[in-house]
Amino acid sequence: MNASGSRSRLGGFTLIEMLAVLAMFALIAGLILPRFSTGGARAVRGEAEALGEAFEFARQRAIMTARPHQVVMDLDRGLHWVEWAPPPPPETEAVAAREDERAAGSRKVDMTPPPTASGELVFEPVPGAFGRAHPLGDEVVFVSAAFPDTTFDSGQVTIELDPDGAADPAVVSLSDPEGAHGFAVEIQALADAVRVVDVAR
């Protein structure tokens, strides 16, 4: 009788053993499942913060260089980068040639007008990492770029920062492709600040 009892214990599980196994599965699921559910939100928040850092970099660099900057966003391709308007190159050669003519006693009158600013700024990518196109990745997309008077959900959008760091207010929204998790990058004109907000709240 003792031998048959030991055989039945070896062939199956006791209730306590089964509860211990179930508790371990529950513990593992509790550790792993939240990572899957928040993975999309974490990716969107990371890209929103990267865009906010690009705006902060553009603001600080605009103030330091006293030159306009802009953040360019390609809403269709999911790219963004920072550009600036460098100062025009000095026309030292032309000025030196005119000075040489005057020194040589030339009677020829130079009728070319002096260089004037056309008023149209030419922007080019800033040197370094912020000047290169930053892709959002497969898990994040642009939703829209909203301004006080209009909203864009496609195309290329630029937000310009003046040499003093000021910019028009705007809200750039990002989410995962399914739209389950969303974050907004708020460019606050009055506070001269950039804020990342969870739009789900």
Protein Blocks (a to p, Z undefined) as FASTA:
>chain_A
ZZmmmmmmmmmccfklmmmmmmmmmmmmmmmmmmmmmmmmmmmmmmmmmmmmmmmmmmmm
mmmnopacdddddfknopacddddddddddfklmmmmmmmmmnopabdcfbdcdddehia
cddddedjklpccdebjkbccfbdcdfkbccfedjddddddfkopacddddddddfkoma
ccdddddfklopacdddfkZZ
